[in-house]
């Protein structure tokens, strides 16, 4: 049994609308060993290791359903068992995940399963799958095991996994803030492997790190970390604080304690979580020991007056107390019969106690600190305390060391409430925790005494949101309401565009319209990430990494995400949902790669974009595979795009008040027309859109219709949409590799990135519609990782539509032999009836383009299907005609403004654009 492949989906995918991990699992010989055949020994052993599996409902949808599946009939196969074990392991580590799905991949691959399960944190989810595999292997009969040896210890592996998971998971305080944001519809992104989280998108974002917010003043954090300065500031305001001294040696600590008199507390100058604190000591030796304990955490040590009373944490947010908790140090209570060690085991058996922050409470430990506490009481771990005797094992009440918490928010005295609020304001914190000692929190400190031990700049919320006793308090909600007051925006409009062809141009059109509307757009495309029209990262950026990059940019207030097949198959979408999702078309490309063998399967992948749309799904009604997607979206509105104004379904949709965009014929040409709620809205004549070459480039007419539909669905004004389309063209500057036209030679050159049959066919049709006085010449190739039939189909779309064919290959062979792709295409052209004399095979792209340019004569049309876009465009604009043809064009001698701009752009694009970490982003696979 082994994992063949693994994919981590960070967002919506064809498997789920939330993050999941997919394993391709090969059972091997274990395909013949379902759980019933493995017997009760295997099943009982699994339940003993993970008792929580008994609660899994599985397909029966009731507790015990999964166990029933394992025992009844043949039982179930180990791929399905691994799915449940991976989920339960995450549950044991404190994560609330439940979804899983296991299916056999195909009849052609017996024993190979697709195992999908939900995860909360990526590394934890991966580790859960790996540990699940090891656990199952360890429970198998010896002759069926593949890896387990005698050193395997399940309990150690389990606890190690829990600790590993918790080190990588968001802490309880940060997670409570994330959950509060989710409840308010505020999106979030985790920015590092610790607790740095972005709430909101783009320019509306706020950041938190644990419970420190982006609005927390740095000077306030520094003051709170300086316990001596905090004490002085609070004392100067008349707030109750103990007297204290700062010392740097044990002898100084002893002298300071004598000056203070009575019991003293020793604590690190800048410690946290109660580490290194010793309380209520009087003897010189104890003071010295306390000093050394504190010195392990800080160079300087504070000695202060011991205040009697219970330890309370008072949480203040935005100037108001929102929760108060009494904390009790970790302890056991004697029963007159059990040893301290046995009592610790009883306490730890409480299901609310776990490892670290896994659960509401933390397990007690009989470590060195506990031994010291027992020693002071005259006990050891084997002592038997009297019945009812409280035996402390910790000197401080932190939950992280086994303490308990009791909510007292409803009984706190108003004077104590006001005191806490004044203290946090005095330090300057927006979120602060006051550690306050009092014998009775319900009585005023002015009457019974008490004092502030310290003010915390990053107070933990666990004790408030999940107290051991009392009412849980919403500690996180007030923080989120402070960062995002009611009515404050947190989201930017998001549009996602996918399709086999046209998505790059459509995405660029929409981003341009957004800019014309006054937005600062962030755009992801096949050649990079653009912020407000400026490329910030170079490379194919059409996957989830680039999407998250745009959403994290603090400048943008509008996002356009070109979303490619490769990213969807590999890692899903980079955002959980979008406002508008559009699918332009589904055509034959990338078939036979990564399990996608049919158009229907490809459509299922691309459908993810409209499944993630919440406001509007924009669908190509002329493409049957796209039209079917309307049944799979929960978007409030469906907008159909059609170039057939008589489309029967669209007509019914419009008559019912639905939204649509149609191409209508008129006296002056073709008009892009919008329909919505019964309104008929003529938008723009196609010949007025530069990108359509006076309406002849029908594929860009369709792209403009999609861009207009999305812009309209996002609430942009009609005039802004018209202005955006009228000022967008297909120059290399605005749309590199997308029908770039160069007119500065005696012949016309069109460069395009078309690399599949649908795209090359569109360009061939355009070449036929253009008025050409001379010959039509084409430079053609195909990606090496496409099937032979795909390459032959590319040739078929071009055959008979050009006068001469220059056939080449891409620089990257992608597994092919050197000249294999040109041979396949040239043979297919010949088979389709193209005269062999009209075919020139030149494998190298640069040499092929140069040869085609030299073939050009006045009046010719040269169509270049390019792979290395910058290099090829540079070749085109720098080409110098020779002989008589050079004399034919006076413009060839005098560079125009267009030529100069192109030269500048090429120079800019030749540089390597790096992100702020200095890394160049590698090309993601896209359509």
C-alpha positions in Angstrom: 0.0 0.0 0.0 1.6 3.3 -1.1 0.8 6.8 -2.1 1.5 7.4 -5.8 0.6 11.1 -6.0 -0.7 13.8 -3.7 -2.5 17.2 -4.5 -3.2 19.8 -1.9 -6.2 22.0 -3.0 -6.1 25.4 -1.3 -9.6 26.4 -2.4 -12.6 25.2 -4.5 -11.8 22.3 -6.8 -13.6 19.6 -8.7 -13.6 17.6 -5.4 -15.0 20.2 -2.9 -15.7 23.9 -2.4 -13.2 24.0 0.5 -9.6 22.9 1.0 -9.0 19.1 0.6 -6.1 16.8 0.0 -6.3 14.1 -2.7 -4.2 11.0 -2.5 -3.7 8.6 -5.4 -3.4 5.4 -3.3 -2.3 2.0 -4.7 -3.4 -0.8 -2.4 -1.4 -3.4 -4.3 -2.1 -6.9 -3.0 -4.3 -5.4 -0.3 -7.0 -4.9 -3.0 -7.9 -8.5 -2.2 -8.1 -7.8 1.6 -11.2 -5.7 2.5 -11.8 -5.1 6.2 -14.1 -8.0 6.8 -11.5 -10.4 5.4 -8.8 -8.8 7.6 -11.1 -9.7 10.5 -12.1 -8.4 13.9 -8.5 -8.2 15.1 -7.7 -5.4 12.6 -11.0 -3.6 13.2 -10.8 -3.8 17.0 -7.1 -2.7 16.9 -8.0 0.3 14.8 -10.9 1.3 17.2 -8.5 0.9 20.2 -6.0 3.3 18.5 -8.7 5.8 17.5 -11.9 5.4 19.6 -13.4 8.4 17.9 -13.9 6.4 14.7 -16.8 4.7 16.4 -18.7 8.1 16.0 -18.1 8.4 12.2 -21.4 8.0 10.4 -20.1 7.4 6.9 -22.8 6.6 4.3 -25.2 5.6 7.0 -25.2 9.2 8.4 -25.4 8.1 12.0 -22.8 7.3 14.7 -21.4 3.9 14.2 -22.0 3.8 10.5 -18.4 3.6 9.6 -17.8 0.6 11.9 -20.8 -1.0 10.4 -19.3 -0.6 7.0 -16.1 -2.2 8.1 -17.9 -5.3 9.6 -20.8 -6.0 7.3 -20.5 -8.1 4.1 -17.1 -7.8 2.5 -16.4 -4.8 4.6 -14.8 -1.8 3.0 -11.4 -1.3 1.3 -8.4 0.3 3.0 -8.5 3.4 0.8 -11.8 4.3 2.4 -10.4 3.4 5.9 -7.4 5.6 5.3 -9.8 8.5 4.5 -11.6 8.2 7.8 -8.3 7.7 9.8 -6.8 10.9 8.3 -9.9 12.8 9.2 -10.0 11.4 12.8 -6.3 12.1 13.4 -7.0 15.8 12.6 -10.0 15.7 15.0 -7.7 14.3 17.7 -5.4 17.2 17.1 -8.3 19.6 17.7 -9.4 20.4 14.1 -13.1 20.2 13.1 -12.9 18.4 9.7 -15.5 15.9 8.5 -15.5 15.6 4.7 -14.0 12.7 2.8 -14.6 10.7 -0.4 -12.9 7.7 -1.8 -13.4 6.2 -5.2 -11.7 3.6 -7.4 -9.9 5.6 -10.2 -10.8 3.3 -13.1 -11.3 -0.3 -14.2 -8.0 0.0 -16.1 -6.1 0.5 -12.8 -7.4 -2.0 -10.3 -6.5 -1.3 -6.7 -5.7 2.4 -7.3 -8.0 4.8 -5.4 -8.7 8.5 -5.3 -8.8 9.3 -1.6 -10.0 12.8 -0.8 -10.3 14.3 2.7 -10.7 17.7 4.2 -7.9 19.5 6.0 -7.6 22.6 8.2 -3.9 23.2 7.9 -1.8 22.0 5.0 1.1 20.4 6.8 -1.1 18.9 9.4 -3.3 17.4 6.7 -0.4 15.9 4.8 1.0 14.4 8.0 -2.4 13.0 8.9 -2.5 11.0 5.6 1.1 9.7 6.1 0.4 8.7 9.7 -2.8 7.0 8.7 -0.9 4.9 6.2 1.6 3.9 8.9 -1.2 3.0 11.4 -3.1 0.8 9.0 0.1 -0.9 8.0 1.0 -1.6 11.6 -2.4 -3.3 12.2 -2.1 -5.7 9.3 -1.1 -9.3 9.6 2.7 -9.5 9.5 2.8 -11.1 6.1 0.8 -8.2 4.6 2.8 -5.3 6.1 5.1 -3.2 4.0 7.0 -0.9 6.3 6.2 -1.2 10.0 9.0 -2.5 12.2 9.2 -3.4 15.9 10.2 0.1 17.0 6.7 1.4 16.0 4.9 2.9 19.0 1.4 4.2 18.3 1.1 6.4 21.4 4.4 8.2 20.7 3.5 8.7 17.0 0.0 10.0 17.9 1.3 12.5 20.5 4.1 13.5 18.2 1.6 14.2 15.5 -0.6 16.3 17.9 2.4 18.4 18.9 3.4 18.8 15.2 -0.1 19.8 14.3 -0.3 22.4 17.1 3.0 24.0 16.2 1.6 24.7 12.7 -2.1 25.3 13.5 -3.4 28.7 14.4 -3.6 29.2 18.2 -7.0 29.3 19.9 -6.9 33.1 20.2 -6.1 33.7 16.5 -8.5 31.0 15.4 -11.3 32.7 17.5 -10.6 35.9 15.6 -10.7 34.1 12.3 -14.0 32.4 13.1 -15.5 35.8 14.2 -14.4 37.3 10.9 -16.0 34.4 9.0 -19.3 34.9 10.9 -19.3 38.4 9.6 -18.5 37.4 6.0 -14.9 38.8 6.2 -12.4 36.8 4.1 -9.0 36.0 5.6 -5.5 34.8 4.5 -2.8 33.3 6.6 0.4 35.1 5.7 3.0 33.0 7.4 3.4 29.7 9.4 2.8 31.5 12.7 -0.1 33.7 13.7 0.1 36.5 11.1 -3.3 36.7 9.4 -4.8 39.2 6.9 -8.5 39.9 7.4 -10.2 41.4 4.4 -8.9 41.9 0.9 -6.8 44.5 -0.9 -6.9 48.0 0.5 -9.6 47.1 3.0 -7.4 44.6 4.8 -6.5 44.6 8.5 -3.8 42.4 10.0 -3.6 40.5 13.2 -0.8 38.5 14.8 -2.3 36.5 17.6 -4.3 39.2 19.4 -2.1 42.1 18.4 -3.8 44.1 15.6 -2.4 46.3 12.9 -3.8 49.2 14.9 -2.0 48.3 18.1 0.6 51.1 18.7 4.2 49.8 18.8 5.0 52.0 21.8 2.1 50.4 23.7 3.5 46.9 23.1 6.9 48.0 24.2 5.5 49.6 27.4 3.4 46.4 28.2 6.6 44.3 27.7 8.5 46.6 30.2 6.9 45.5 33.5 8.8 48.2 35.4 7.7 51.1 33.2 4.1 49.7 33.2 4.1 49.6 37.0 5.4 53.3 37.2 2.8 54.5 34.7 -0.1 52.8 36.4 1.1 54.0 39.8 1.3 57.6 38.6 -2.4 57.4 37.8 -3.3 56.1 41.2 -4.1 52.6 40.0 -3.4 49.7 42.4 0.0 48.1 41.7 2.5 46.3 43.9 5.8 47.9 44.9 8.7 46.5 42.9 12.4 46.6 42.1 14.4 45.6 39.0 17.5 43.5 39.9 20.2 41.7 37.9 21.8 39.4 40.5 20.6 37.1 43.3 22.1 39.2 46.0 20.3 42.3 44.7 17.1 40.2 44.7 17.6 39.3 48.4 18.2 43.0 49.3 15.1 44.1 47.3 12.9 41.5 49.1 14.1 42.7 52.5 13.2 46.3 51.6 9.8 45.3 50.4 9.1 43.2 53.4 6.9 40.1 53.7 6.4 37.7 50.8 7.6 38.6 47.4 7.1 37.6 43.8 10.0 37.1 41.4 9.4 37.2 37.6 11.3 37.8 34.4 11.5 41.4 33.2 9.9 40.6 29.9 8.5 37.1 30.3 5.1 35.6 29.3 2.8 32.6 29.8 3.8 32.6 33.5 7.2 31.2 32.7 9.9 31.6 35.4 7.6 33.1 38.1 8.0 32.3 41.7 5.4 33.6 44.2 5.1 34.3 47.9 8.7 33.5 49.0 10.4 34.9 52.0 13.6 32.9 52.8 16.8 34.0 51.2 17.5 30.6 49.6 14.0 30.6 48.1 14.5 34.1 46.8 17.8 33.1 45.2 16.2 30.0 43.6 13.4 32.2 42.3 15.9 34.6 40.8 17.6 31.8 38.9 14.3 30.5 37.6 13.4 34.0 36.3 16.9 34.5 34.8 16.3 31.5 32.5 13.9 33.7 30.6 15.2 37.3 31.0 18.5 39.0 31.9 16.7 41.3 34.4 14.3 40.1 37.1 11.5 42.0 38.9 11.0 41.6 42.6 7.7 42.8 43.8 5.3 42.7 46.8 3.2 39.6 47.0 -0.5 40.3 46.8 -2.8 37.7 48.3 -5.9 36.7 46.4 -7.1 34.9 43.3 -5.6 35.6 39.9 -8.0 37.2 37.5 -7.5 38.1 33.8 -9.6 41.1 32.7 -9.9 41.5 29.0 -10.3 45.0 27.6 -11.1 45.7 23.9 -11.3 49.1 22.4 -11.6 50.7 25.8 -14.3 48.4 27.2 -14.0 45.3 29.4 -15.5 42.4 27.5 -14.6 39.4 29.8 -13.3 38.6 33.2 -11.9 35.2 34.3 -10.7 33.8 37.6 -7.7 31.5 37.0 -6.6 28.7 39.3 -3.2 27.1 39.1 -2.9 23.5 38.1 -3.6 21.3 41.1 -5.0 18.0 42.4 -7.4 17.4 45.2 -6.6 14.6 47.6 -9.0 11.7 48.3 -7.2 10.2 51.2 -6.3 7.1 49.2 -4.5 8.0 45.9 -1.0 9.2 45.4 -0.3 12.6 43.7 0.8 10.8 40.6 -2.5 8.8 40.5 -4.5 12.0 41.1 -2.7 13.6 38.1 -3.8 10.7 35.9 -7.4 11.2 37.1 -7.3 14.9 36.3 -5.7 14.2 32.9 -8.4 11.7 32.0 -10.8 14.6 31.7 -11.7 14.6 28.0 -11.4 18.4 28.0 -7.7 18.1 28.7 -5.2 17.6 25.8 -1.7 18.3 24.7 -0.8 22.0 24.4 -3.7 24.0 23.1 -5.4 21.0 21.5 -8.4 21.3 23.8 -10.0 23.6 26.4 -7.7 22.5 29.1 -4.1 21.3 29.1 -2.9 18.2 30.8 -0.9 18.4 34.0 2.7 17.4 34.1 4.8 16.1 36.9 7.9 18.0 35.8 10.6 19.9 37.7 8.3 22.8 38.6 5.7 20.4 40.0 8.3 18.6 42.0 9.4 21.9 43.5 5.9 22.8 44.4 5.4 19.4 46.0 8.7 19.7 47.9 7.5 23.0 49.4 4.4 21.3 50.6 6.5 18.4 52.0 5.2 15.9 49.4 6.5 13.8 46.5 4.7 12.3 43.6 4.1 9.1 45.7 2.6 11.0 48.7 -1.1 10.5 49.5 -2.8 13.8 50.3 -5.7 14.0 52.8 -9.2 14.0 51.4 -10.2 17.4 50.2 -6.7 18.8 50.4 -5.7 21.0 47.5 -2.1 20.3 46.3 -0.8 22.9 43.9 1.5 21.8 41.1 2.0 25.2 39.6 2.7 28.7 41.1 0.9 30.5 38.3 -2.5 30.1 36.9 -1.8 30.0 33.1 -4.0 27.6 31.2 -1.0 26.5 29.1 0.5 24.9 32.2 -2.6 23.1 33.3 -4.6 25.8 35.1 -8.4 26.2 35.0 -10.5 29.2 34.3 -13.9 30.3 35.7 -15.8 33.1 34.1 -16.7 36.0 36.4 -17.8 38.6 33.9 -21.2 39.0 35.4 -20.1 39.6 39.0 -17.1 41.9 38.5 -17.5 45.1 40.6 -17.9 48.3 38.5 -14.8 49.8 40.2 -12.7 46.8 39.2 -14.1 47.1 35.6 -13.3 50.8 35.4 -9.8 50.1 36.9 -9.0 47.6 34.1 -10.3 49.9 31.4 -8.2 52.8 32.7 -5.1 50.6 32.9 -5.3 49.4 29.3 -6.0 53.0 28.1 -3.0 54.2 30.1 -0.7 51.8 28.3 -2.3 52.7 25.0 -3.4 49.2 23.9 -6.5 48.5 21.7 -6.6 45.0 23.0 -5.1 44.3 26.5 -5.3 41.9 29.3 -5.0 43.0 32.9 -3.7 40.5 35.5 -5.4 41.5 38.7 -5.2 39.9 42.1 -8.2 40.1 44.4 -9.7 38.1 47.2 -13.2 38.8 45.8 -13.7 40.3 42.3 -17.3 41.2 43.2 -16.0 43.7 45.7 -14.2 47.0 44.9 -10.4 47.0 45.2 -10.9 50.3 47.0 -12.6 48.5 49.8 -10.7 45.1 50.1 -7.4 45.9 48.3 -5.9 44.0 45.4 -3.5 45.0 42.7 -2.5 44.9 39.1 0.4 42.5 38.4 0.9 43.4 34.8 -0.8 44.4 31.5 -0.5 42.1 28.6 -0.3 43.3 25.0 -1.2 40.0 23.4 -3.7 38.5 25.8 -4.9 34.9 25.2 -8.6 34.4 24.5 -8.8 30.7 25.3 -9.8 31.2 29.0 -12.6 33.5 27.9 -14.1 31.7 24.9 -13.9 28.2 26.6 -13.7 28.6 30.4 -13.6 25.5 32.6 -16.6 26.8 34.4 -19.1 29.5 33.7 -20.4 31.3 30.6 -18.2 31.4 27.5 -17.6 35.0 26.3 -17.2 36.3 22.7 -13.8 37.8 23.2 -13.0 37.9 19.4 -16.2 39.6 18.1 -15.5 43.0 19.7 -12.0 42.9 18.1 -13.4 42.3 14.7 -16.0 45.0 15.2 -13.3 47.4 16.1 -11.3 46.6 13.0 -14.4 46.5 10.7 -17.1 48.7 12.2 -20.6 47.9 10.9 -20.9 48.9 7.2 -17.1 49.1 6.7 -16.0 47.2 3.6 -13.8 44.2 3.8 -14.0 42.6 0.3 -13.0 43.8 -3.1 -15.1 42.8 -6.2 -13.6 39.6 -7.6 -14.0 38.3 -11.1 -12.6 34.9 -12.2 -12.3 34.0 -15.9 -11.6 30.6 -17.4 -12.0 28.9 -20.7 -9.8 27.1 -23.2 -9.2 30.2 -25.3 -9.8 33.9 -24.8 -9.5 34.2 -21.1 -6.3 36.3 -21.1 -7.8 38.9 -23.5 -11.1 38.9 -21.6 -9.3 39.3 -18.3 -7.2 42.2 -19.6 -10.3 43.9 -21.1 -12.1 43.7 -17.8 -9.2 45.0 -15.8 -8.9 47.9 -18.3 -12.6 48.7 -17.9 -12.2 48.6 -14.1 -9.3 51.1 -14.4 -11.4 53.3 -16.6 -14.1 53.1 -13.9 -11.8 54.5 -11.2 -10.7 51.2 -9.6 -7.2 50.1 -8.8 -7.3 46.6 -10.3 -5.1 43.6 -9.6 -4.9 41.2 -12.5 -3.4 37.7 -12.9 -2.6 36.5 -16.4 -0.4 34.0 -18.3 2.4 36.5 -18.4 2.4 37.9 -14.9 0.6 39.8 -12.1 -0.4 43.3 -12.8 -1.2 45.9 -10.1 -2.9 49.0 -11.5 -1.6 48.2 -15.0 2.0 47.7 -13.9 3.5 44.2 -14.0 4.9 43.3 -10.6 5.7 39.6 -11.1 6.7 37.9 -14.3 5.7 34.4 -15.3 2.5 32.3 -15.9 0.5 33.5 -12.9 -2.9 31.8 -13.5 -3.0 29.6 -10.4 -3.9 29.9 -6.7 -0.5 31.4 -5.7 -1.0 34.4 -7.9 -4.6 34.8 -6.9 -3.7 35.1 -3.2 -0.9 37.4 -4.2 -3.4 39.9 -5.7 -5.8 39.6 -2.7 -2.9 40.4 -0.3 -1.8 43.5 -2.2 -2.8 46.6 -0.1 -3.3 48.8 -3.1 -6.0 47.0 -5.1 -9.7 47.4 -4.8 -10.7 45.2 -7.7 -9.5 41.8 -8.7 -9.5 40.0 -12.0 -8.3 36.4 -11.8 -7.5 34.5 -15.0 -7.9 31.0 -13.9 -6.3 28.2 -15.9 -7.0 24.5 -16.1 -3.5 23.7 -14.8 -4.0 25.5 -11.5 -7.4 24.1 -11.0 -6.3 20.5 -11.5 -3.2 21.0 -9.4 -4.3 23.1 -6.4 -7.8 24.5 -7.0 -8.8 28.1 -6.8 -6.9 30.6 -4.7 -10.0 32.3 -3.2 -13.0 30.6 -1.6 -15.6 32.5 -3.7 -15.8 35.2 -6.3 -18.5 37.7 -7.2 -18.6 36.9 -10.9 -17.3 33.7 -12.5 -17.1 33.3 -16.3 -16.5 30.4 -18.6 -15.8 31.4 -22.2 -15.5 28.0 -23.9 -14.4 24.4 -23.5 -12.3 23.2 -26.4 -10.0 20.3 -27.0 -6.6 21.1 -25.3 -4.5 19.5 -22.7 -6.6 16.3 -23.1 -4.8 13.2 -22.0 -2.9 15.0 -19.3 -3.4 14.5 -15.5 -6.5 12.3 -15.9 -8.4 14.7 -18.1 -9.2 12.7 -21.2 -12.5 14.1 -22.5 -14.2 17.5 -23.1 -16.7 16.6 -20.4 -14.0 16.0 -17.8 -12.3 19.3 -18.9 -15.7 21.1 -18.5 -16.1 19.6 -15.0 -12.7 21.2 -14.0 -13.5 24.6 -15.5 -17.0 24.5 -13.9 -15.3 25.1 -10.5 -15.1 28.8 -11.4 -18.9 29.2 -11.7 -19.5 27.0 -8.7 -17.5 29.5 -6.7 -19.5 32.5 -8.0 -21.9 34.0 -5.5 -23.4 36.9 -7.5 -23.3 36.1 -11.2 -22.2 33.2 -13.4 -21.4 34.4 -17.0 -21.8 31.4 -19.4 -21.3 30.9 -23.2 -24.7 29.8 -24.3 -23.2 28.8 -27.7 -21.0 26.1 -26.1 -23.0 23.1 -25.0 -20.5 22.0 -22.4 -20.6 25.5 -20.9 -24.3 25.8 -21.1 -24.8 22.8 -18.9 -22.9 24.5 -16.1 -25.9 26.6 -15.3 -27.2 23.6 -13.3 -24.2 23.7 -11.0 -23.9 27.2 -9.8 -25.5 28.8 -6.7 -24.9 32.4 -8.1 -27.9 34.7 -7.7 -27.9 35.6 -11.4 -26.9 33.7 -14.6 -25.9 35.8 -17.6 -25.8 34.0 -20.9 -23.5 35.3 -23.7 -24.5 34.4 -27.3 -23.5 35.5 -30.7 -26.8 34.0 -32.0 -29.6 36.5 -31.2 -32.1 33.7 -32.0 -30.8 31.3 -29.4 -34.0 29.7 -28.1 -32.9 29.2 -24.5 -31.5 32.7 -24.2 -34.6 34.2 -25.7 -36.7 32.4 -23.0 -34.3 33.5 -20.4 -34.5 37.2 -21.5 -38.3 37.0 -21.7 -38.3 35.8 -18.1 -36.4 38.9 -17.0 -33.0 37.2 -17.1 -29.6 38.7 -17.9 -27.9 38.1 -21.2 -25.5 39.6 -23.7 -26.2 39.1 -27.4 -24.7 40.2 -30.7 -27.4 41.8 -32.8 -27.2 42.8 -36.5 -28.0 46.4 -37.4 -27.8 48.8 -40.3 -24.4 50.0 -39.1 -22.9 46.6 -38.3 -23.2 44.4 -35.2 -24.2 45.8 -31.8 -23.3 44.2 -28.5 -26.5 44.3 -26.5 -27.3 43.7 -22.9 -30.6 42.4 -21.5 -31.5 42.6 -17.8 -34.8 42.6 -15.9 -36.7 43.2 -19.2 -34.5 46.1 -20.2 -32.9 46.2 -23.7 -29.6 48.0 -23.5 -27.6 48.6 -26.8 -24.0 48.9 -25.6 -21.5 49.4 -28.5 -21.0 48.7 -32.2 -18.3 46.1 -32.6 -16.4 48.0 -35.3 -15.8 50.7 -32.6 -13.8 48.3 -30.5 -10.1 48.4 -31.7 -9.4 44.8 -30.5 -11.9 43.4 -33.0 -10.2 44.9 -36.1 -13.3 46.7 -37.1 -15.5 43.7 -36.1 -13.6 41.1 -38.2 -12.0 39.4 -35.2 -15.1 37.6 -34.0 -13.2 35.9 -31.2 -12.4 39.3 -29.7 -16.0 40.4 -30.3 -17.0 37.4 -28.0 -14.3 38.3 -25.5 -15.6 41.9 -25.4 -19.1 40.6 -24.8 -17.8 38.6 -21.8 -15.9 41.5 -20.4 -18.9 43.8 -20.8 -21.2 41.2 -19.1 -18.9 40.8 -16.1 -18.4 44.5 -15.8 -22.2 45.1 -15.9 -22.8 42.3 -13.4 -20.2 44.0 -11.1 -22.2 47.2 -11.2 -20.0 49.3 -13.4 -21.6 52.2 -15.3 -22.5 51.7 -19.0 -20.4 54.7 -20.1 -17.4 53.3 -18.3 -17.8 49.9 -20.0 -18.1 51.6 -23.4 -15.1 53.8 -22.8 -13.0 50.8 -21.6 -13.8 48.7 -24.7 -13.2 51.6 -27.0 -9.7 52.3 -25.5 -8.6 48.7 -25.3 -6.6 47.3 -28.3 -4.5 44.3 -28.9 -1.1 46.0 -29.0 1.8 44.1 -27.5 1.7 46.7 -24.7 -1.9 45.8 -23.6 -2.2 42.2 -24.6 1.2 40.5 -25.4 0.7 37.5 -27.6 -3.0 38.1 -28.2 -3.5 39.1 -31.9 -0.7 41.7 -31.9 -0.7 43.5 -35.3 2.4 45.1 -36.7 1.9 47.3 -39.8 5.4 48.9 -40.1 6.6 46.5 -42.8 5.4 46.5 -46.4 3.4 43.5 -45.3 1.1 43.0 -42.3 2.2 40.7 -39.4 -0.1 39.3 -36.8 1.5 37.5 -33.8 -0.7 35.3 -31.6 -0.1 32.7 -28.8 -2.6 30.3 -30.3 -1.5 26.8 -29.3 -4.5 24.5 -29.8 -6.8 23.7 -32.6 -9.7 26.0 -31.5 -7.4 29.0 -31.3 -5.5 28.4 -34.5 -8.8 27.9 -36.3 -10.1 31.2 -35.0 -7.0 33.0 -36.3 -7.2 31.2 -39.6 -10.8 32.3 -40.0 -9.7 35.9 -39.2 -7.0 35.7 -41.9 -9.7 34.8 -44.4 -11.9 37.7 -43.4 -9.1 40.3 -43.7 -8.5 42.0 -47.1 -5.2 40.7 -48.3 -3.7 41.8 -51.6 -0.8 39.2 -51.6 -0.2 35.9 -50.0 -1.2 34.5 -46.6 1.8 32.9 -44.8 1.6 31.2 -41.4 4.3 30.0 -38.9 2.8 27.1 -37.0 3.7 24.7 -34.2 2.2 22.8 -31.3 3.2 22.1 -27.7 5.1 18.9 -27.4 3.0 17.5 -24.5 -0.2 17.4 -26.7 -1.4 14.2 -28.2 -0.6 13.4 -31.8 -4.3 13.8 -32.7 -4.2 17.3 -31.2 -1.3 18.3 -33.4 -3.0 16.9 -36.4 -6.1 18.8 -35.6 -4.1 22.1 -35.4 -2.9 21.3 -39.0 -6.5 20.6 -40.1 -7.7 24.0 -39.0 -5.1 25.7 -41.1 -5.1 23.5 -44.2 -6.3 25.3 -47.3 -6.5 28.8 -45.6 -2.9 29.9 -46.2 -0.6 30.0 -49.2 2.6 28.9 -47.4 3.2 27.1 -44.1 6.4 27.4 -42.1 6.4 24.6 -39.5 8.5 24.7 -36.4 8.6 23.4 -32.8 8.7 25.1 -29.4 12.0 25.6 -27.5 10.8 23.2 -24.8 10.3 19.7 -26.4 8.1 18.5 -23.5 9.1 14.9 -24.0 9.2 14.9 -27.8 12.1 14.1 -30.1 13.8 17.1 -31.7 11.8 17.4 -34.9 8.8 15.2 -34.0 6.2 17.9 -33.7 7.1 19.6 -37.1 7.0 16.2 -38.8 3.6 15.4 -37.4 2.1 18.8 -38.4 3.7 18.9 -41.9 2.5 15.3 -42.6 -1.0 16.3 -41.5 -1.0 19.3 -43.7 0.1 17.2 -46.7 -2.6 14.6 -45.9 -5.2 17.5 -45.8 -4.2 18.4 -49.4 -1.6 21.1 -48.9 1.0 21.0 -51.7 4.4 19.8 -50.3 6.0 22.8 -52.0 3.9 25.1 -49.8 5.4 23.6 -46.6 8.7 24.6 -45.1 10.0 22.8 -42.0 12.3 24.9 -39.9 12.4 23.4 -36.4 14.0 26.3 -34.6 11.5 29.1 -33.7 13.8 32.0 -34.3 15.0 30.6 -37.6 11.4 29.8 -38.7 10.2 33.4 -37.9 13.1 34.9 -39.7 12.5 32.8 -42.8 8.8 33.7 -42.8 9.6 37.4 -42.5 12.0 37.2 -45.4 9.3 35.5 -47.5 7.0 38.5 -46.9 6.2 40.8 -49.9 4.2 44.0 -50.1 0.5 43.2 -49.5 1.2 39.9 -47.8 -0.3 38.8 -44.5 2.0 36.9 -42.1 0.4 35.1 -39.1 3.0 34.0 -36.6 1.9 31.5 -33.8 4.6 32.3 -31.3 5.7 30.6 -28.1 8.6 32.9 -26.9 6.5 36.0 -27.1 9.0 38.8 -26.2 11.7 37.3 -28.3 9.4 36.8 -31.3 7.9 40.3 -31.1 11.4 41.7 -30.9 12.3 39.8 -34.1 9.2 41.2 -35.9 9.6 44.9 -35.0 13.4 44.8 -35.6 13.3 43.0 -38.9 14.8 45.0 -41.8 13.4 44.3 -45.2 16.1 43.9 -47.9 16.5 45.0 -51.5 13.5 46.4 -53.5 11.0 45.7 -50.7 13.0 48.0 -48.4 12.5 50.9 -50.8 8.8 50.1 -51.0 8.2 51.3 -47.5 9.4 54.7 -46.4 8.2 54.0 -43.0 10.8 51.3 -42.6 13.5 54.1 -42.5 11.7 56.3 -40.0 10.6 54.7 -36.7 7.0 55.7 -35.8 5.7 56.4 -32.3 4.3 52.8 -32.3 7.7 51.4 -33.1 9.4 53.4 -30.4 6.8 52.3 -27.8 7.2 48.7 -28.8 11.0 48.9 -28.5 10.6 50.4 -25.0 8.1 47.7 -24.0 10.4 44.9 -25.3 13.3 46.3 -23.3 11.2 46.4 -20.2 9.8 42.9 -20.7 13.3 41.4 -21.3 14.2 42.2 -17.7 13.5 39.7 -15.0 10.8 40.9 -12.7 11.3 39.7 -9.2 9.0 39.7 -6.2 10.1 41.3 -2.9 11.9 38.1 -1.8 14.0 38.2 -4.9 12.5 35.1 -6.4 11.5 34.7 -10.0 8.2 32.9 -10.3 8.3 29.9 -12.6 5.7 29.3 -15.2 2.5 27.6 -14.0 0.9 25.2 -16.5 -2.2 26.8 -18.1 -4.5 26.5 -21.0 
